[in-house]
Amino acid sequence: MFKLSVIFKRAFLDSLPVLMGYSTMGFAAGVLLAAKGDVPFAPVWGCLSAAAFVSGTLSFAIVPLLASSSSLIAIAVLTLAINFRYAFYGISMLSRWKDVKILKKLFLIHMLTDENYALETSSPIEHSRLYERYCTYLSALNLSYWVIGVTLGAFSVYALERALSPERIKAATEGVEFAMVALFIVIFTEQIKGFLRRGN
């Protein structure tokens, strides 16, 4: 029991930077979905979609397709194109998760975002059972951050619609899409800085 509490604490501490990113980016994705996605009762859509696809890129990219009532095939193709790289993450982790039960393994593969993959592959935990617990806790925590962020963002717009016209809300949320671009720029800059530090 002690070891498990230590593993949870390690997963929680490692997830704190992800909390900052997922909650803010999730909030922006939820705002965009509710303001421009043209979906009924956006908080429910936000919660379900955030749990179904944890990809921030997809959460932003899918909004125009929802707004234009695109076909399920178009949405499926977009989802596959954006999330294709995650398949390689999953393949590289199969040896580490070879003894994990199938349902948990599917959950862990579903949650292999860039952030989870980076944390899981750099974890110093070697014991397979403890490593499985670490990955499970980390995935559950990061999923909760994303779902809460998207749901709160969608709910805030849903609540504002009682007081403001949809046109004013759409005008006020212009440029929210840039949040994803800004995040990529920050991540790319940090990776370059980390690479240069390691090179010295």
Backbone as ProteinMPNN parsed JSONL, in Angstrom:
{"seq_chain_A": "MFKLSVIFKRAFLDSLPVLMGYSTMGFAAGVLLAAKGDVPFAPVWGCLSAAAFVSGTLSFAIVPLLASSSSLIAIAVLTLAINFRYAFYGISMLSRWKDVKILKKLFLIHMLTDENYALETSSPIEHSRLYERYCTYLSALNLSYWVIGVTLGAFSVYALERALSPERIKAATEGVEFAMVALFIVIFTEQIKGFLRRGN", "coords_chain_A": {"N_chain_A": [[0.838, -1.207, 0.0], [1.96, 1.206, 0.813], [3.872, 1.578, -1.194], [2.229, 1.944, -3.411], [0.944, 4.359, -2.8], [3.112, 6.046, -2.893], [3.77, 5.81, -5.586], [1.462, 6.918, -6.741], [1.694, 9.541, -5.791], [4.065, 10.277, -7.102], [3.191, 10.131, -9.769], [1.221, 12.108, -9.698], [2.705, 14.443, -9.093], [4.388, 14.503, -11.342], [2.452, 14.998, -13.215], [1.658, 17.621, -12.903], [2.701, 19.809, -14.546], [1.353, 19.111, -16.887], [-1.258, 19.417, -16.054], [-1.444, 22.225, -15.945], [-1.211, 22.881, -18.668], [-3.225, 21.265, -19.946], [-5.612, 22.014, -18.642], [-5.887, 24.754, -19.257], [-5.68, 24.782, -22.097], [-7.683, 22.965, -22.65], [-9.875, 24.367, -21.661], [-9.947, 26.476, -23.512], [-10.476, 24.989, -25.833], [-13.006, 24.002, -25.195], [-14.473, 26.392, -25.033], [-14.303, 27.227, -27.7], [-15.637, 25.092, -28.984], [-18.245, 25.366, -27.917], [-18.901, 27.974, -28.682], [-18.6, 28.071, -31.464], [-19.072, 25.601, -32.574], [-21.656, 24.778, -33.028], [-23.302, 22.877, -31.661], [-25.779, 21.056, -29.798], [-26.434, 21.711, -26.349], [-23.658, 22.164, -25.321], [-21.825, 21.67, -23.079], [-22.173, 18.898, -22.448], [-21.482, 17.684, -24.875], [-18.867, 18.618, -24.941], [-17.704, 17.333, -22.685], [-18.016, 14.576, -23.356], [-16.69, 14.425, -25.847], [-14.127, 15.213, -25.114], [-13.345, 13.105, -23.493], [-13.429, 11.08, -25.35], [-11.622, 11.712, -27.474], [-8.479, 12.648, -26.741], [-6.807, 14.346, -27.9], [-5.526, 17.507, -28.3], [-5.119, 18.948, -30.638], [-6.965, 17.782, -32.39], [-9.335, 18.429, -31.073], [-9.524, 21.166, -31.518], [-9.427, 21.288, -34.313], [-11.672, 19.93, -35.175], [-13.912, 21.459, -34.789], [-14.73, 23.328, -36.919], [-15.685, 21.404, -38.745], [-17.83, 20.282, -37.367], [-19.44, 22.534, -37.169], [-20.111, 22.958, -39.822], [-21.637, 20.796, -40.355], [-20.384, 18.435, -41.342], [-19.734, 15.218, -42.884], [-19.672, 11.992, -41.224], [-17.636, 10.472, -42.236], [-15.762, 12.358, -43.144], [-15.032, 13.461, -40.697], [-13.952, 11.195, -39.486], [-11.744, 10.694, -41.163], [-10.225, 13.008, -40.729], [-9.697, 12.656, -37.995], [-8.15, 10.295, -38.052], [-5.946, 11.172, -39.581], [-4.814, 13.171, -37.966], [-4.269, 11.828, -35.576], [-2.551, 9.779, -36.238], [0.17, 9.533, -35.626], [0.182, 8.666, -33.006], [-0.09, 5.951, -33.07], [2.454, 4.921, -33.426], [3.586, 5.545, -30.991], [2.139, 3.789, -29.371], [2.963, 1.275, -30.371], [5.655, 1.275, -29.651], [5.432, 1.063, -26.916], [4.392, -1.396, -26.326], [6.024, -3.555, -25.521], [6.709, -2.815, -22.937], [4.281, -2.957, -21.705], [3.472, -5.594, -21.804], [2.444, -7.477, -19.994], [0.144, -6.352, -19.071], [-3.35, -6.232, -18.45], [-5.885, -6.59, -20.976], [-8.014, -4.602, -21.204], [-7.093, -2.493, -19.61], [-4.729, -2.022, -20.951], [-5.694, -1.1, -23.427], [-6.833, 1.304, -22.556], [-4.527, 2.658, -21.677], [-3.137, 2.871, -24.098], [-4.954, 4.409, -25.539], [-4.646, 6.773, -24.161], [-2.161, 7.722, -24.879], [-0.897, 10.409, -25.322], [1.206, 13.121, -26.494], [2.324, 14.26, -24.188], [1.877, 12.329, -22.143], [3.303, 10.171, -23.21], [5.932, 11.187, -23.233], [6.402, 11.509, -20.457], [6.035, 8.892, -19.518], [7.949, 7.359, -20.883], [10.267, 8.458, -19.911], [10.271, 7.831, -17.275], [11.801, 6.685, -14.264], [11.021, 4.365, -13.045], [11.294, 0.938, -12.699], [10.257, -1.565, -11.963], [7.856, -3.731, -13.178], [5.121, -3.99, -12.397], [4.724, -1.774, -10.719], [5.349, 0.203, -12.526], [3.268, -0.087, -14.356], [1.151, 0.726, -12.72], [1.915, 3.381, -12.291], [1.719, 4.458, -14.915], [-1.036, 4.117, -15.304], [-2.189, 5.713, -13.255], [-1.124, 8.203, -14.008], [-2.245, 8.532, -16.568], [-4.992, 8.568, -15.943], [-5.151, 10.847, -14.303], [-4.275, 12.9, -16.088], [-6.219, 12.675, -18.086], [-8.473, 13.447, -16.63], [-7.864, 16.145, -16.144], [-7.995, 17.213, -18.729], [-10.667, 16.641, -19.538], [-12.142, 18.039, -17.594], [-11.245, 20.672, -18.091], [-12.142, 21.144, -20.795], [-14.909, 20.761, -20.473], [-15.594, 22.758, -18.589], [-14.903, 25.041, -20.074], [-16.747, 24.87, -22.207], [-19.093, 24.98, -20.729], [-18.976, 27.545, -19.639], [-19.403, 29.23, -21.842], [-21.922, 28.307, -22.556], [-23.385, 29.147, -20.314], [-23.048, 31.91, -20.551], [-24.524, 32.394, -22.819], [-27.06, 32.782, -21.984], [-27.175, 35.385, -21.296], [-25.933, 36.904, -23.268], [-25.927, 37.591, -26.801], [-25.59, 35.11, -29.429], [-24.0, 36.091, -31.524], [-22.422, 38.075, -30.318], [-20.946, 36.514, -28.576], [-19.532, 34.867, -30.361], [-17.992, 36.819, -31.601], [-16.478, 37.672, -29.438], [-14.943, 35.467, -28.94], [-13.219, 35.264, -31.036], [-10.193, 34.319, -32.468], [-9.442, 32.44, -30.589], [-8.597, 30.059, -31.582], [-5.925, 30.431, -32.058], [-4.637, 29.751, -29.763], [-3.825, 27.098, -29.783], [-1.792, 27.094, -31.716], [-0.014, 28.801, -30.428], [0.638, 27.218, -28.214], [2.032, 25.084, -29.46], [4.242, 26.499, -30.425], [5.468, 27.295, -28.026], [6.064, 24.764, -26.879], [7.786, 23.728, -28.846], [9.882, 25.605, -28.725], [10.765, 25.164, -26.081], [11.676, 22.533, -26.341], [13.818, 22.854, -28.121], [15.482, 24.491, -26.547], [15.977, 22.702, -24.44], [17.356, 20.705, -25.825], [19.642, 22.125, -26.631], [20.734, 22.665, -24.115], [21.37, 20.085, -23.234], [23.31, 19.504, -25.081], [25.459, 21.028, -24.324]], "CA_chain_A": [[0.0, 0.0, 0.0], [2.855, 2.359, 0.863], [4.484, 1.773, -2.504], [1.217, 2.464, -4.321], [0.73, 5.777, -2.498], [4.302, 6.74, -3.398], [3.637, 5.835, -7.045], [0.429, 7.908, -7.073], [2.268, 10.862, -5.545], [5.004, 10.536, -8.196], [2.397, 10.398, -10.973], [0.562, 13.405, -9.531], [3.711, 15.511, -9.224], [4.806, 14.546, -12.742], [1.344, 15.476, -14.046], [1.322, 19.023, -12.632], [2.853, 20.654, -15.748], [0.282, 18.762, -17.823], [-2.455, 20.072, -15.506], [-1.462, 23.632, -16.374], [-1.471, 22.945, -20.103], [-4.494, 20.646, -20.328], [-6.763, 22.763, -18.134], [-6.046, 26.004, -20.017], [-5.979, 24.459, -23.494], [-8.998, 22.342, -22.653], [-10.861, 25.441, -21.506], [-10.034, 27.166, -24.804], [-11.15, 24.084, -26.769], [-14.416, 23.978, -24.817], [-15.048, 27.677, -25.447], [-14.422, 27.191, -29.161], [-16.691, 24.144, -29.325], [-19.557, 25.914, -27.564], [-19.169, 29.235, -29.389], [-18.594, 27.962, -32.926], [-19.297, 24.226, -33.016], [-23.066, 24.596, -33.38], [-23.778, 21.61, -31.104], [-26.737, 21.277, -28.712], [-25.923, 21.516, -24.982], [-22.212, 22.013, -25.527], [-21.052, 21.038, -21.995], [-22.22, 17.444, -22.571], [-20.634, 17.391, -26.037], [-17.484, 18.863, -24.543], [-17.271, 16.276, -21.776], [-17.928, 13.303, -24.081], [-15.644, 14.484, -26.877], [-12.826, 15.276, -24.437], [-13.02, 11.745, -23.047], [-13.289, 10.198, -26.521], [-10.33, 11.983, -28.097], [-7.731, 13.503, -25.828], [-5.918, 15.164, -28.727], [-5.863, 18.928, -28.346], [-5.173, 19.356, -32.041], [-8.238, 17.333, -32.946], [-10.418, 19.183, -30.433], [-9.626, 22.45, -32.191], [-9.634, 21.114, -35.76], [-12.964, 19.317, -35.491], [-14.995, 22.432, -34.615], [-15.311, 23.758, -38.207], [-16.43, 20.296, -39.351], [-19.109, 20.189, -36.671], [-20.236, 23.716, -37.51], [-20.601, 22.837, -41.203], [-22.361, 19.512, -40.44], [-19.651, 17.531, -42.225], [-20.09, 13.809, -42.754], [-18.88, 11.206, -40.286], [-16.436, 10.022, -42.949], [-14.809, 13.474, -43.108], [-14.541, 13.559, -39.318], [-13.106, 10.02, -39.258], [-10.482, 10.888, -41.898], [-9.474, 14.026, -39.993], [-9.231, 12.028, -36.752], [-7.065, 9.371, -38.394], [-4.784, 11.936, -40.046], [-4.197, 13.897, -36.852], [-3.834, 10.93, -34.509], [-1.787, 8.663, -36.783], [1.471, 9.394, -34.966], [0.03, 7.98, -31.729], [0.07, 4.511, -33.299], [3.866, 4.598, -33.214], [3.777, 5.566, -29.545], [1.587, 2.548, -28.846], [3.819, 0.147, -30.762], [6.897, 1.313, -28.872], [5.15, 0.779, -25.513], [3.82, -2.734, -26.162], [6.926, -4.419, -24.752], [6.642, -2.416, -21.528], [2.956, -3.298, -21.184], [3.12, -6.928, -22.307], [1.692, -8.225, -18.983], [-1.024, -5.565, -18.652], [-4.62, -6.777, -18.936], [-6.252, -5.98, -22.262], [-8.812, -3.375, -21.071], [-6.198, -1.444, -19.112], [-3.783, -1.726, -22.024], [-6.411, -0.257, -24.388], [-6.93, 2.632, -21.947], [-3.204, 3.283, -21.698], [-2.829, 3.225, -25.489], [-5.844, 5.535, -25.871], [-4.158, 7.97, -23.477], [-0.775, 8.027, -25.247], [-0.682, 11.729, -25.911], [2.623, 13.509, -26.484], [2.744, 14.508, -22.812], [1.939, 11.046, -21.439], [4.401, 9.37, -23.767], [7.195, 11.756, -22.752], [6.559, 11.21, -19.034], [6.119, 7.446, -19.295], [9.221, 6.82, -21.385], [11.385, 8.986, -19.121], [10.109, 7.434, -15.875], [12.872, 5.789, -13.788], [10.438, 3.177, -12.397], [11.661, -0.246, -13.475], [9.401, -2.697, -11.611], [6.776, -3.714, -14.179], [3.817, -3.766, -11.76], [4.682, -0.385, -10.272], [5.334, 1.035, -13.739], [1.892, -0.147, -14.859], [0.349, 1.601, -11.849], [2.311, 4.76, -12.579], [1.115, 4.844, -16.201], [-2.485, 4.178, -15.116], [-2.483, 6.926, -12.481], [-0.778, 9.363, -14.829], [-3.241, 8.644, -17.631], [-6.276, 8.961, -15.347], [-5.038, 12.245, -13.873], [-4.217, 13.785, -17.254], [-7.536, 12.642, -18.717], [-9.391, 14.264, -15.828], [-7.551, 17.56, -16.375], [-8.484, 17.596, -20.057], [-12.133, 16.598, -19.545], [-12.629, 19.155, -16.771], [-10.969, 21.923, -18.799], [-13.049, 21.293, -21.943], [-16.289, 20.885, -19.977], [-15.755, 24.094, -17.996], [-14.896, 26.023, -21.158], [-18.033, 24.793, -22.901], [-20.163, 25.43, -19.827], [-18.907, 29.007, -19.465], [-20.085, 29.833, -22.99], [-23.333, 27.917, -22.432], [-23.98, 30.03, -19.31], [-23.064, 33.275, -21.087], [-25.547, 32.511, -23.859], [-28.309, 33.229, -21.344], [-27.123, 36.841, -21.13], [-25.393, 37.553, -24.468], [-26.344, 37.005, -28.077], [-24.561, 34.243, -30.026], [-23.09, 36.898, -32.345], [-21.446, 38.722, -29.435], [-20.059, 35.479, -28.048], [-18.622, 34.487, -31.439], [-17.041, 37.921, -31.786], [-15.587, 37.715, -28.275], [-14.049, 34.301, -28.949], [-12.363, 35.289, -32.231], [-8.768, 34.176, -32.191], [-9.174, 31.381, -29.618], [-7.882, 29.002, -32.295], [-4.489, 30.702, -32.008], [-4.076, 29.161, -28.54], [-3.143, 25.843, -30.139], [-0.549, 27.468, -32.387], [0.871, 29.335, -29.397], [1.139, 26.101, -27.421], [3.041, 24.384, -30.245], [5.443, 27.339, -30.466], [6.095, 27.202, -26.707], [6.635, 23.421, -26.733], [8.923, 23.617, -29.764], [10.961, 26.428, -28.169], [11.302, 24.475, -24.908], [12.428, 21.361, -26.793], [15.093, 23.344, -28.67], [16.304, 24.929, -25.418], [16.427, 21.497, -23.742], [18.358, 20.053, -26.687], [20.877, 22.907, -26.555], [21.314, 22.475, -22.784], [21.972, 18.749, -23.191], [24.48, 19.507, -25.957], [26.578, 21.736, -23.689]], "C_chain_A": [[0.87, 1.253, 0.0], [3.436, 2.653, -0.515], [3.489, 2.388, -3.485], [0.959, 3.944, -4.064], [1.918, 6.608, -2.988], [4.224, 6.872, -4.914], [2.589, 6.862, -7.461], [0.975, 9.324, -6.886], [3.237, 11.239, -6.661], [4.262, 10.889, -9.477], [1.741, 11.77, -10.881], [1.556, 14.55, -9.713], [4.189, 15.642, -10.67], [3.722, 15.14, -13.634], [1.049, 16.961, -13.878], [1.572, 19.951, -13.831], [1.767, 20.374, -16.788], [-1.032, 19.385, -17.366], [-2.553, 21.509, -15.993], [-1.809, 23.747, -17.857], [-2.844, 22.425, -20.487], [-5.698, 21.453, -19.847], [-6.975, 24.048, -18.939], [-6.383, 25.735, -21.483], [-7.342, 23.797, -23.622], [-10.097, 23.381, -22.529], [-11.061, 26.171, -22.834], [-10.762, 26.303, -25.836], [-12.637, 24.008, -26.478], [-15.137, 25.254, -25.212], [-15.288, 27.678, -26.95], [-15.55, 26.264, -29.6], [-18.069, 24.737, -29.076], [-19.905, 27.145, -28.392], [-19.337, 29.034, -30.892], [-18.9, 26.561, -33.457], [-20.716, 23.915, -33.413], [-23.576, 23.226, -32.938], [-24.757, 21.907, -29.974], [-26.124, 20.913, -27.359], [-24.438, 21.177, -24.995], [-21.452, 21.405, -24.341], [-21.043, 19.511, -22.058], [-21.35, 16.993, -23.746], [-19.165, 17.543, -25.659], [-16.933, 17.746, -23.681], [-17.055, 14.96, -22.526], [-16.806, 13.315, -25.118], [-14.259, 14.531, -26.247], [-12.388, 13.899, -23.957], [-12.734, 10.829, -24.236], [-11.978, 10.436, -27.26], [-9.608, 13.053, -27.302], [-6.792, 14.433, -26.585], [-6.389, 16.621, -28.755], [-5.994, 19.425, -29.772], [-6.517, 18.993, -32.648], [-9.402, 18.117, -32.359], [-10.617, 20.549, -31.082], [-10.016, 22.275, -33.659], [-11.028, 20.616, -36.113], [-14.117, 20.324, -35.441], [-15.566, 22.927, -35.947], [-16.112, 22.657, -38.903], [-17.787, 20.126, -38.689], [-20.023, 21.341, -37.064], [-20.824, 23.613, -38.91], [-21.341, 21.519, -41.442], [-21.698, 18.554, -41.424], [-20.024, 16.083, -41.931], [-19.195, 13.122, -41.725], [-17.589, 10.701, -40.928], [-15.356, 11.112, -42.912], [-14.198, 13.611, -41.714], [-13.598, 12.404, -39.01], [-11.749, 10.172, -39.942], [-9.607, 11.92, -41.182], [-8.882, 13.432, -38.715], [-8.044, 11.111, -37.014], [-5.8, 10.124, -38.785], [-4.049, 12.606, -38.888], [-3.584, 12.937, -35.832], [-2.946, 9.783, -34.977], [-0.469, 8.442, -36.034], [1.364, 8.641, -33.646], [0.168, 6.467, -31.876], [1.513, 4.085, -33.042], [4.211, 4.638, -31.729], [3.324, 4.234, -28.961], [2.456, 1.351, -29.148], [5.085, 0.105, -29.908], [6.679, 0.965, -27.402], [4.67, -0.647, -25.276], [4.713, -3.657, -25.336], [6.884, -4.077, -23.265], [5.328, -2.853, -20.889], [2.531, -4.719, -21.553], [2.288, -7.73, -21.307], [0.453, -7.495, -18.491], [-2.285, -6.182, -19.256], [-5.141, -5.932, -20.089], [-7.033, -4.68, -22.115], [-7.947, -2.216, -20.578], [-5.2, -1.041, -20.19], [-4.431, -0.82, -23.08], [-6.554, 1.165, -23.857], [-5.596, 3.361, -22.024], [-2.802, 3.701, -23.109], [-3.67, 4.411, -25.934], [-5.296, 6.845, -25.306], [-2.726, 8.348, -23.852], [-0.68, 9.341, -26.014], [0.821, 12.029, -25.888], [3.143, 13.631, -25.05], [2.875, 13.202, -22.024], [3.119, 10.211, -21.912], [5.75, 9.872, -23.245], [7.438, 11.398, -21.289], [6.768, 9.717, -18.793], [7.448, 6.867, -19.771], [10.418, 7.329, -20.593], [11.293, 8.595, -17.65], [11.223, 6.475, -15.453], [12.338, 4.505, -13.149], [10.686, 1.953, -13.275], [10.768, -1.449, -13.191], [8.131, -2.657, -12.462], [5.409, -3.421, -13.568], [3.669, -2.309, -11.32], [4.64, 0.561, -11.466], [3.932, 1.06, -14.355], [0.978, 0.767, -14.051], [0.65, 3.075, -12.136], [1.64, 5.25, -13.859], [-0.399, 5.0, -16.074], [-2.878, 5.444, -14.36], [-2.25, 8.181, -13.319], [-1.836, 9.594, -15.906], [-4.585, 9.122, -17.086], [-6.252, 10.433, -14.911], [-5.076, 13.194, -15.069], [-5.533, 13.81, -18.012], [-8.514, 13.522, -17.946], [-9.134, 15.755, -16.032], [-8.151, 18.036, -17.698], [-10.007, 17.661, -20.085], [-12.706, 17.768, -18.752], [-12.412, 20.481, -17.493], [-11.934, 22.159, -19.949], [-14.477, 21.522, -21.471], [-16.536, 22.268, -19.376], [-15.76, 25.187, -19.061], [-16.222, 26.049, -21.895], [-19.165, 25.302, -22.019], [-20.151, 26.937, -19.649], [-19.603, 29.725, -20.615], [-21.575, 29.534, -22.932], [-24.048, 28.824, -21.442], [-24.076, 31.462, -19.825], [-24.149, 33.482, -22.135], [-26.902, 32.927, -23.293], [-28.359, 34.748, -21.257], [-26.688, 37.567, -22.399], [-25.904, 36.854, -25.721], [-25.231, 36.125, -28.628], [-23.544, 35.024, -30.863], [-22.012, 37.559, -31.487], [-20.449, 37.711, -28.872], [-19.06, 35.055, -29.117], [-17.572, 35.564, -31.673], [-16.019, 37.957, -30.65], [-14.593, 36.56, -28.271], [-13.211, 34.225, -30.22], [-10.909, 35.172, -31.81], [-8.422, 33.104, -31.175], [-8.37, 30.259, -30.275], [-6.366, 29.184, -32.22], [-3.843, 30.084, -30.777], [-3.314, 27.887, -28.843], [-1.812, 26.121, -30.816], [0.467, 27.969, -31.364], [1.466, 28.222, -28.548], [2.239, 25.35, -28.168], [4.343, 25.184, -30.288], [6.205, 27.248, -29.147], [6.775, 25.847, -26.524], [7.879, 23.259, -27.605], [10.125, 24.397, -29.227], [11.607, 25.738, -26.976], [12.121, 23.247, -25.307], [13.788, 21.768, -27.357], [16.023, 23.768, -27.541], [16.852, 23.738, -24.638], [17.512, 20.773, -24.517], [19.687, 20.786, -26.599], [21.547, 22.755, -25.199], [22.012, 21.118, -22.683], [23.254, 18.684, -24.031], [25.691, 20.159, -25.327], [27.227, 20.902, -22.601]], "O_chain_A": [[0.584, 2.227, -0.696], [3.491, 3.802, -0.954], [3.851, 3.246, -4.29], [0.775, 4.709, -5.011], [1.745, 7.739, -3.443], [4.567, 7.916, -5.468], [2.795, 7.6, -8.425], [0.746, 10.199, -7.721], [3.241, 12.381, -7.121], [4.641, 11.819, -10.189], [1.704, 12.511, -11.863], [1.266, 15.519, -10.415], [4.374, 16.752, -11.168], [4.019, 15.716, -14.68], [0.259, 17.513, -14.643], [0.733, 20.805, -14.114], [1.316, 21.283, -17.484], [-1.831, 19.83, -18.19], [-3.622, 21.958, -16.406], [-2.601, 24.602, -18.254], [-3.555, 23.061, -21.265], [-6.694, 21.565, -20.561], [-8.11, 24.393, -19.267], [-7.266, 26.38, -22.049], [-8.069, 24.037, -24.586], [-11.125, 23.296, -23.201], [-12.19, 26.452, -23.235], [-11.566, 26.81, -26.618], [-13.448, 23.956, -27.402], [-16.278, 25.211, -25.672], [-16.353, 28.083, -27.415], [-16.331, 26.61, -30.487], [-18.959, 24.628, -29.919], [-21.062, 27.342, -28.764], [-20.121, 29.738, -31.528], [-18.979, 26.365, -34.67], [-20.971, 22.902, -34.065], [-24.197, 22.503, -33.717], [-24.595, 22.899, -29.263], [-25.39, 19.932, -27.242], [-24.034, 20.048, -24.714], [-20.493, 20.669, -24.576], [-20.025, 18.888, -21.757], [-20.579, 16.041, -23.629], [-18.33, 16.709, -26.01], [-15.825, 17.264, -23.915], [-16.027, 14.306, -22.351], [-16.064, 12.341, -25.253], [-13.315, 13.952, -26.784], [-11.204, 13.564, -24.007], [-11.909, 9.92, -24.148], [-11.294, 9.483, -27.635], [-10.054, 14.196, -27.202], [-6.064, 15.217, -25.975], [-7.505, 16.919, -29.18], [-6.875, 20.227, -30.079], [-7.133, 19.804, -33.34], [-10.354, 18.436, -33.07], [-11.743, 21.034, -31.186], [-10.839, 23.026, -34.182], [-11.512, 20.85, -37.22], [-15.186, 20.065, -35.994], [-16.787, 22.946, -36.102], [-17.105, 22.942, -39.574], [-18.781, 19.856, -39.363], [-21.223, 21.156, -37.268], [-21.916, 24.123, -39.162], [-21.638, 21.165, -42.583], [-22.375, 17.934, -42.244], [-20.56, 15.767, -40.869], [-18.11, 13.605, -41.4], [-16.576, 10.524, -40.251], [-14.183, 10.823, -42.678], [-12.998, 13.848, -41.572], [-12.571, 12.592, -38.357], [-10.72, 9.819, -39.366], [-8.398, 11.73, -41.045], [-7.719, 13.67, -38.39], [-7.051, 11.145, -36.287], [-4.703, 9.755, -38.366], [-2.819, 12.607, -38.837], [-2.511, 13.2, -35.289], [-2.621, 8.899, -34.185], [-0.046, 7.304, -35.833], [2.341, 8.039, -33.201], [0.506, 5.778, -30.914], [1.759, 3.007, -32.501], [5.036, 3.854, -31.26], [4.03, 3.625, -28.158], [2.669, 0.5, -28.284], [5.53, -0.966, -29.494], [7.631, 0.608, -26.708], [4.553, -1.067, -24.124], [4.215, -4.452, -24.539], [7.011, -4.966, -22.423], [5.265, -3.091, -19.682], [1.335, -5.007, -21.606], [1.5, -8.582, -21.717], [-0.224, -7.975, -17.582], [-2.294, -6.6, -20.414], [-4.88, -4.732, -20.173], [-6.746, -3.725, -22.837], [-8.06, -1.094, -21.071], [-4.865, 0.136, -20.327], [-3.798, 0.115, -23.57], [-6.415, 2.127, -24.612], [-5.539, 4.534, -22.392], [-2.199, 4.757, -23.3], [-3.178, 5.31, -26.617], [-5.467, 7.904, -25.91], [-2.134, 9.212, -23.206], [-0.413, 9.356, -27.216], [1.603, 11.266, -25.321], [4.241, 13.175, -24.73], [3.864, 12.992, -21.323], [3.84, 9.62, -21.108], [6.606, 9.076, -22.86], [8.551, 11.025, -20.918], [7.585, 9.327, -17.959], [8.006, 5.979, -19.127], [11.475, 6.699, -20.6], [12.149, 8.987, -16.856], [11.557, 5.553, -16.196], [13.124, 3.645, -12.751], [10.328, 1.94, -14.453], [10.541, -2.27, -14.079], [7.414, -1.657, -12.461], [4.618, -2.682, -14.155], [2.624, -1.691, -11.522], [3.976, 1.597, -11.423], [3.469, 2.102, -14.818], [0.147, 1.486, -14.605], [-0.258, 3.902, -12.211], [1.058, 6.335, -13.882], [-0.982, 5.91, -16.665], [-3.789, 6.162, -14.773], [-3.072, 9.097, -13.335], [-2.268, 10.726, -16.125], [-5.239, 9.975, -17.688], [-7.216, 11.168, -15.127], [-5.82, 14.174, -15.066], [-5.927, 14.855, -18.53], [-9.295, 14.26, -18.547], [-10.078, 16.544, -16.086], [-8.736, 19.116, -17.777], [-10.577, 18.625, -20.595], [-13.654, 18.415, -19.197], [-13.305, 21.329, -17.504], [-12.49, 23.25, -20.075], [-15.178, 22.38, -22.007], [-17.575, 22.878, -19.628], [-16.526, 26.147, -18.967], [-16.762, 27.119, -22.177], [-20.083, 25.969, -22.496], [-21.211, 27.55, -19.522], [-20.311, 30.709, -20.4], [-22.398, 30.401, -23.224], [-25.184, 29.232, -21.683], [-25.063, 32.152, -19.57], [-24.636, 34.596, -22.325], [-27.782, 33.37, -24.031], [-29.436, 35.336, -21.158], [-27.04, 38.732, -22.588], [-26.264, 35.678, -25.693], [-24.058, 36.355, -28.335], [-22.367, 34.666, -30.907], [-20.843, 37.604, -31.869], [-19.265, 38.009, -28.712], [-17.874, 34.898, -28.828], [-16.403, 35.26, -31.915], [-14.841, 38.237, -30.872], [-13.524, 36.659, -27.669], [-12.554, 33.212, -30.457], [-10.461, 35.861, -30.893], [-7.244, 32.865, -30.912], [-7.567, 29.593, -29.621], [-5.613, 28.214, -32.309], [-2.625, 29.907, -30.745], [-2.277, 27.618, -28.235], [-0.814, 25.461, -30.526], [1.645, 27.618, -31.416], [2.645, 28.263, -28.197], [3.266, 25.013, -27.58], [5.427, 24.608, -30.196], [7.431, 27.139, -29.138], [7.918, 25.777, -26.071], [8.895, 22.724, -27.162], [11.254, 23.908, -29.27], [12.832, 25.717, -26.851], [13.143, 22.953, -24.686], [14.793, 21.104, -27.101], [17.212, 23.451, -27.562], [18.011, 23.731, -24.224], [18.479, 20.284, -23.932], [20.741, 20.156, -26.505], [22.774, 22.718, -25.113], [23.102, 21.01, -22.122], [24.164, 17.911, -23.733], [26.823, 19.893, -25.729], [28.183, 21.35, -21.967]]}, "name": "protein", "num_of_chains": 1, "seq": "MFKLSVIFKRAFLDSLPVLMGYSTMGFAAGVLLAAKGDVPFAPVWGCLSAAAFVSGTLSFAIVPLLASSSSLIAIAVLTLAINFRYAFYGISMLSRWKDVKILKKLFLIHMLTDENYALETSSPIEHSRLYERYCTYLSALNLSYWVIGVTLGAFSVYALERALSPERIKAATEGVEFAMVALFIVIFTEQIKGFLRRGN"}
